[in-house]
Amino acid sequence: MPDLTGAVWRKSSRSNNGGECVEVADNLPDIVGLRDSKDPTGPVLTLSPSAWVAFLVALKGKTLTH
């Protein structure tokens, strides 16, 4: 399991208060963590910084609907 000591978790500025949020920790040098805000001690998906950037670029090319 990757070392997430020092991770600073934040929610998207687009999150609402419905409780269905993803948190990201992108302050670590070699890893980006994603977790469910309702379960902060649960599993964490980890990505390399380059994979995280590719994910964000792909999202920006899509129209998100609620």
C-alpha positions in Angstrom: 0.0 0.0 0.0 1.4 3.4 -0.9 2.4 5.8 1.9 -0.3 8.5 2.2 1.3 10.1 5.3 0.9 13.8 4.9 -1.9 13.6 2.4 -4.1 16.7 2.4 -7.6 15.6 1.3 -10.0 18.0 -0.4 -13.4 17.9 -2.1 -14.2 19.4 -5.4 -15.4 23.0 -5.4 -18.3 21.6 -7.4 -19.4 19.2 -4.6 -22.7 19.7 -3.0 -23.7 18.8 0.5 -25.4 15.6 -0.6 -22.7 13.5 0.9 -21.8 11.8 -2.4 -18.3 13.3 -2.9 -14.9 12.1 -3.9 -11.9 13.6 -2.2 -8.5 13.9 -3.8 -5.1 14.3 -2.2 -2.8 15.7 -4.9 -0.1 17.3 -2.6 2.2 14.3 -2.5 5.1 14.2 -5.0 4.7 10.7 -6.5 1.1 9.7 -6.0 -2.5 11.1 -6.2 -5.1 9.5 -3.9 -8.9 9.4 -4.4 -11.4 8.3 -1.8 -15.0 8.4 -0.9 -15.7 11.2 1.5 -18.3 9.1 3.4 -15.6 6.5 4.2 -12.3 8.4 5.0 -10.8 5.2 6.5 -11.8 3.0 3.6 -10.1 2.1 0.4 -8.1 4.6 -1.6 -7.5 4.6 -5.3 -4.0 5.7 -6.2 -2.7 7.1 -9.4 0.5 8.4 -10.7 0.5 12.2 -11.2 0.7 11.7 -15.0 -2.3 9.4 -14.9 -4.2 11.9 -12.8 -3.5 14.6 -15.4 -4.6 12.4 -18.2 -7.8 11.6 -16.3 -8.6 15.3 -15.8 -7.8 16.1 -19.5 -10.2 13.3 -20.5 -12.9 14.7 -18.2 -12.6 18.2 -19.6 -13.4 16.8 -23.0 -16.7 15.5 -21.8 -19.9 17.2 -20.8 -21.0 16.1 -17.3 -24.6 16.0 -16.4 -26.3 15.4 -13.1 
